[in-house]
Amino acid sequence: MTPDTVPLAYPFNGFTDLGLADAYAQAQARPGLTRIRLPFGEPAWLATRYEEVRLVLSDKRFSRSEATRREQVPRAFARVAGGIVMMDAPELTRIRKLAMQAFTHRRVEQLRPHVRELSHRLIDQMIETGGPADLVADYAMPIPISVICELLGVPMQDQDRFRVWNDSLLSTDASAAEQIQRHLGELAQYILQLIASRRAQPRDDLMSALLEAHDQGDRLSEPEMISLCIAILVAGYEGTSSQIPNFVHTLLAQPQAWQRLQREPERIDAAIEELLRFVPLASAAMFVHYATEDVQVGDTLVRQGEPVFASIGAANRDPERYPLPDELDFDRDARAHFAFGCGMHACIGASLARVELQESMRALLERLPELRQAGPVSWKTQSFFRGLLTMPVLW
């Protein structure tokens, strides 16, 4: 084994910043995929270039569900995600087709006024209370949990329970396994009760629409409904609640970018796409993909049965796809980024996340133009996603 093929210790990123580790750029500069060694399981390949990542994420010759049938699965954390995110076609294709009937553009856009009003109401509360405020707890966290509960038809008084369940499911703390399983059971039971309630009295919400979705008589089963709702909760809540402060932290570190968006609010939607490309949310490539046959990935022949990880954060900084990738450029067309995944595992809630990010950032820029950091921040260290745990701000 040559020095170039000795597996590198992975993950590369740390938890106390939002940067992309230099090791990713070094991997992109070398031919072929990178061999990595993770804290758990066997060595694996790592794809870092844009086209290689696209292939691994979208080619049906790579299987995520294979990992559920193996014991020595390589992984970065003691716990790994399960449910719908570990399915393959055709099972996943069928569920996505039914879910997309319910997760329509109309339903998402109907939530935009709710997001806008909530954002301004939270800012009102911050101003009334006076600074410093915690941008995470006082602003970023309440928005997505309120929106998801509105989407699913969850009563306001139950939103705090959803937050506890979500935080537990995203924890990478192996010592909390028993509590996590208990919370998962509680959440599943709660969703079953919601399903029963909507069957008895349908409403204009996502849960009712999911129950009505059908394709030639085929419908979502209760286990599929539970898995889908849990995926919507986890991805929808944690992604947005992390990226709002992540984006603000990034912009405040580049004051000219913050000031430009104040002068040119029409650039906010494009800026959100560039920030999604620029800020690597995941602490590591999260999902392992097993080759079901020999597959040529760039300069590397991946043999049948070999595991491959695909780094979205690195692909979004591939200089072959995005010139000067380490620069934040609001004039760049970044819409082809992989922040919401790619292929059959592309996030079905991407349009909702965009609405939340657009309206929450627009409200901050409009209402708090002098927003600034008011002390040291703290970081999440036991989660699949990187981000700020606390962010004190003044205005």
C-alpha positions in Angstrom: 0.0 0.0 0.0 1.5 3.3 -1.1 1.3 6.5 1.0 -1.4 7.8 -1.4 -3.6 4.8 -0.7 -3.3 4.8 3.1 -6.8 5.6 4.3 -7.1 9.1 5.8 -8.7 9.6 9.1 -12.2 11.0 8.6 -14.3 13.2 9.3 -12.1 16.1 8.2 -14.2 19.1 9.5 -14.2 20.4 13.0 -17.3 21.5 15.0 -16.3 24.9 16.1 -16.4 26.8 12.8 -18.2 26.7 9.5 -15.1 26.3 7.3 -14.4 23.4 4.9 -11.3 21.5 6.0 -8.3 21.8 3.7 -8.2 18.1 3.3 -11.2 18.3 1.0 -9.4 20.6 -1.5 -6.3 18.3 -1.2 -8.5 15.3 -2.1 -9.9 17.2 -5.1 -6.3 17.9 -6.3 -5.4 14.2 -6.3 -6.7 11.9 -9.0 -9.4 9.4 -8.2 -11.5 9.0 -5.1 -10.0 9.3 -1.6 -9.6 6.3 0.7 -10.8 7.1 4.2 -10.9 5.4 7.6 -13.9 6.3 9.8 -14.3 5.9 13.6 -16.6 2.9 13.0 -16.6 0.1 10.4 -14.4 -0.7 7.4 -12.5 1.7 5.2 -14.4 3.4 2.4 -14.1 5.7 -0.6 -14.9 9.4 -0.5 -16.1 11.4 -3.5 -15.4 15.1 -3.3 -15.7 16.4 -6.9 -19.0 17.8 -8.2 -19.6 15.2 -11.0 -18.4 12.3 -8.9 -20.7 13.3 -6.0 -23.6 13.7 -8.4 -23.0 10.1 -9.8 -22.8 8.5 -6.4 -26.0 10.3 -5.2 -28.1 9.7 -8.3 -26.9 6.4 -9.9 -29.1 3.4 -9.0 -26.0 1.2 -9.0 -25.3 2.7 -5.6 -27.5 1.5 -2.7 -28.1 3.0 0.7 -30.4 0.2 1.9 -27.5 -2.3 1.6 -26.1 -0.7 4.8 -29.1 -1.9 6.8 -28.1 -5.5 5.9 -24.5 -5.3 7.0 -22.7 -5.4 10.3 -19.4 -3.6 9.7 -20.9 -0.5 8.1 -18.4 2.5 8.0 -19.8 5.5 9.7 -18.6 8.7 11.3 -20.8 8.5 14.3 -22.0 5.9 16.8 -25.5 6.4 15.5 -26.7 6.6 11.9 -29.9 7.8 10.4 -32.6 5.3 9.3 -36.0 5.3 7.8 -36.8 6.8 4.4 -33.3 8.3 3.9 -31.9 4.7 3.8 -34.3 3.4 1.2 -33.6 2.7 -2.5 -35.7 2.6 -5.6 -38.3 1.3 -6.3 -39.6 1.6 -2.8 -38.3 5.1 -2.3 -39.5 6.2 -5.8 -43.0 5.0 -4.9 -43.1 6.9 -1.6 -41.6 10.1 -3.1 -44.2 10.0 -5.9 -47.1 9.8 -3.4 -45.5 12.4 -1.0 -45.0 14.9 -3.8 -48.7 14.9 -4.5 -49.1 16.4 -1.0 -46.0 18.6 -0.8 -47.1 20.9 -3.5 -45.8 24.4 -4.5 -49.2 25.8 -3.6 -49.1 24.4 -0.1 -45.6 25.6 0.5 -46.4 29.1 -0.8 -49.4 29.3 1.4 -47.0 29.1 4.4 -44.9 32.1 3.2 -47.1 34.7 5.0 -47.0 32.6 8.1 -43.2 32.6 8.0 -43.0 36.3 7.3 -45.4 37.2 10.1 -43.6 34.9 12.5 -40.2 36.3 11.7 -41.4 39.9 12.3 -43.2 38.9 15.5 -40.0 37.3 16.9 -38.0 40.4 16.0 -40.7 42.5 17.7 -40.2 40.4 20.9 -36.4 40.7 20.7 -36.7 44.5 20.4 -39.2 44.8 23.2 -37.1 42.6 25.5 -33.9 44.4 24.6 -30.5 43.0 23.8 -28.5 41.0 23.8 -30.7 38.3 22.4 -29.7 34.8 21.4 -30.3 34.6 17.7 -30.6 30.8 17.9 -33.1 30.4 20.7 -35.0 33.6 20.2 -35.2 33.6 16.4 -33.8 30.6 14.4 -35.3 27.7 16.4 -38.9 28.9 16.7 -39.4 29.5 13.0 -39.0 26.0 11.5 -40.7 24.2 14.3 -43.7 26.5 14.1 -43.8 26.1 10.3 -43.5 22.3 10.4 -46.2 22.0 13.1 -48.4 24.3 11.0 -47.7 22.1 8.0 -48.6 18.9 9.8 -51.4 20.4 11.8 -49.8 20.0 15.2 -51.3 22.2 18.0 -49.2 25.0 19.2 -49.1 23.6 22.7 -47.3 20.5 21.4 -44.5 22.3 19.6 -42.0 22.1 22.5 -42.5 18.3 22.5 -41.6 18.2 18.8 -38.4 20.1 19.6 -37.3 17.7 22.3 -38.0 14.7 20.0 -36.1 16.3 17.1 -33.0 17.2 19.2 -32.9 13.6 20.5 -33.1 12.0 17.1 -30.2 14.1 15.8 -27.9 13.4 18.8 -24.7 11.5 18.1 -24.3 10.7 21.8 -24.0 6.9 22.0 -24.7 7.0 25.7 -28.2 8.4 25.1 -29.4 5.4 22.9 -32.1 4.3 25.4 -33.6 7.8 25.7 -33.4 8.3 21.9 -35.4 5.0 21.3 -38.0 6.2 23.9 -38.3 9.5 22.2 -38.6 7.9 18.8 -41.4 5.7 20.1 -43.2 8.7 21.6 -43.0 10.6 18.3 -44.2 7.7 16.3 -47.2 7.3 18.6 -48.0 11.0 18.4 -47.9 10.8 14.6 -50.2 7.8 14.7 -52.7 9.9 16.7 -52.4 12.7 14.1 -53.2 10.2 11.4 -56.2 8.9 13.2 -57.5 12.4 13.8 -57.1 13.4 10.1 -58.8 10.3 8.9 -61.8 11.2 11.1 -61.7 14.9 10.3 -59.6 15.9 7.2 -58.1 19.4 7.1 -56.2 21.5 4.6 -52.8 20.4 5.9 -50.0 18.0 4.8 -51.1 15.1 6.9 -54.6 15.1 5.4 -53.1 15.4 1.9 -50.7 12.5 2.5 -53.6 10.4 3.6 -55.4 11.3 0.3 -52.4 10.8 -2.0 -52.8 7.8 -4.2 -51.5 6.3 -7.4 -53.7 3.7 -9.2 -55.2 2.7 -5.8 -51.8 2.6 -4.1 -51.5 4.7 -0.9 -48.9 5.3 1.8 -49.1 2.8 4.7 -49.0 4.0 8.3 -45.3 3.0 8.8 -44.5 4.9 5.6 -46.4 7.9 6.9 -44.6 7.8 10.2 -41.2 7.5 8.5 -42.0 10.3 6.1 -43.2 12.7 8.8 -40.2 12.0 11.0 -37.9 12.8 8.0 -39.8 16.0 7.4 -39.4 17.0 11.0 -35.8 16.2 11.4 -34.5 17.6 8.1 -36.9 20.6 8.1 -36.3 21.7 11.7 -32.6 21.1 12.1 -31.6 22.3 8.7 -33.3 25.7 8.8 -32.7 26.3 12.5 -29.0 25.7 11.9 -28.6 27.6 8.7 -30.3 30.9 9.8 -27.6 31.6 12.4 -24.9 30.0 10.2 -25.8 32.4 7.4 -25.9 35.4 9.7 -22.6 34.5 11.3 -21.1 34.1 7.8 -22.5 37.5 6.6 -21.4 39.4 9.7 -17.9 38.1 9.1 -18.1 39.8 5.7 -19.8 43.1 6.4 -19.7 44.2 2.8 -21.9 41.2 1.9 -24.4 42.1 4.7 -24.4 45.7 3.5 -24.9 44.8 -0.1 -28.1 42.8 0.7 -29.4 45.8 2.6 -28.9 48.0 -0.4 -30.1 45.3 -2.9 -32.9 43.3 -1.2 -33.8 41.9 -4.6 -30.6 39.9 -4.4 -31.7 38.0 -1.2 -33.1 34.9 -3.0 -29.9 34.5 -5.1 -27.8 35.1 -1.9 -29.6 32.3 -0.1 -28.6 29.9 -2.9 -25.0 31.0 -2.7 -25.0 30.7 1.1 -26.5 27.2 0.8 -23.6 26.3 -1.6 -20.9 28.1 0.5 -21.8 26.9 4.1 -21.2 23.2 4.6 -23.9 22.1 7.0 -23.2 18.5 7.6 -20.3 17.7 9.9 -19.3 14.8 7.5 -20.6 12.9 4.5 -23.5 11.2 6.3 -24.7 8.3 4.2 -22.8 5.3 2.9 -23.6 4.0 -0.6 -22.7 0.5 -1.6 -21.8 -0.3 -5.2 -24.2 -3.1 -6.4 -21.8 -3.8 -9.3 -18.5 -2.4 -10.5 -18.9 1.3 -11.2 -16.4 3.7 -12.7 -16.4 6.9 -10.6 -14.1 9.4 -12.2 -10.6 7.9 -12.2 -11.6 5.2 -9.7 -13.2 1.8 -10.4 -15.4 1.1 -7.4 -15.8 -2.7 -7.1 -19.1 -4.3 -6.3 -19.7 -4.3 -2.6 -17.4 -1.4 -1.8 -18.7 1.5 0.3 -18.6 5.1 -0.9 -19.4 8.4 0.8 -20.2 11.6 -1.1 -19.2 14.9 0.4 -21.8 17.6 -0.5 -19.8 20.3 1.2 -16.8 19.5 -1.0 -18.8 19.2 -4.2 -20.3 22.6 -3.6 -16.7 24.0 -3.4 -15.4 22.2 -6.5 -13.4 24.7 -8.5 -14.2 22.8 -11.7 -17.8 23.6 -11.1 -17.7 26.9 -9.2 -14.7 29.2 -10.1 -13.2 30.8 -7.0 -15.3 28.5 -4.8 -14.1 29.8 -1.5 -15.4 33.3 -2.3 -19.0 34.3 -1.4 -20.4 35.7 -4.7 -24.0 36.8 -4.8 -23.7 37.3 -8.6 -23.0 33.6 -9.1 -25.7 31.2 -10.3 -25.4 28.7 -7.5 -28.8 27.0 -7.9 -27.3 23.7 -9.0 -25.7 23.1 -5.6 -26.2 19.9 -3.6 -27.3 21.5 -0.3 -30.6 19.7 -0.6 -29.1 16.5 -2.0 -29.4 15.1 -5.5 -31.3 12.4 -7.4 -33.8 10.1 -5.7 -32.7 11.4 -2.2 -33.1 15.1 -3.0 -35.0 16.8 -0.2 -38.7 17.0 -0.9 -38.9 19.9 1.5 -36.3 22.0 -0.3 -38.9 24.6 -1.5 -40.2 25.0 2.1 -36.7 25.5 3.4 -36.1 28.1 0.8 -39.2 30.0 1.9 -38.1 29.9 5.5 -34.6 31.1 4.8 -35.7 33.8 2.4 -38.3 35.3 4.7 -36.3 35.0 7.9 -33.2 36.6 6.4 -35.2 39.3 4.6 -36.9 40.3 7.9 -33.5 40.5 9.7 -32.0 42.6 7.0 -35.0 44.9 6.9 -35.7 45.3 10.7 -32.2 44.9 12.2 -29.8 46.6 9.8 -27.2 47.2 12.5 -27.2 43.6 13.7 -23.9 42.5 15.2 -22.4 39.8 17.4 -22.5 40.7 21.1 -20.1 38.1 22.6 -18.6 34.6 22.1 -20.7 32.0 20.3 -21.0 28.4 21.3 -21.2 25.4 18.9 -23.0 22.2 18.6 -20.7 19.3 19.1 -23.0 16.2 19.3 -25.1 16.5 16.2 -25.0 15.4 12.6 -25.3 19.1 11.5 -22.8 21.8 12.3 -24.0 25.1 13.6 -24.2 27.6 16.4 -25.7 26.5 19.8 -25.9 30.1 21.0 -25.2 33.4 19.2 -25.6 36.6 21.3 -26.5 39.6 19.2 -27.3 43.3 19.5 -28.8 45.8 17.0 
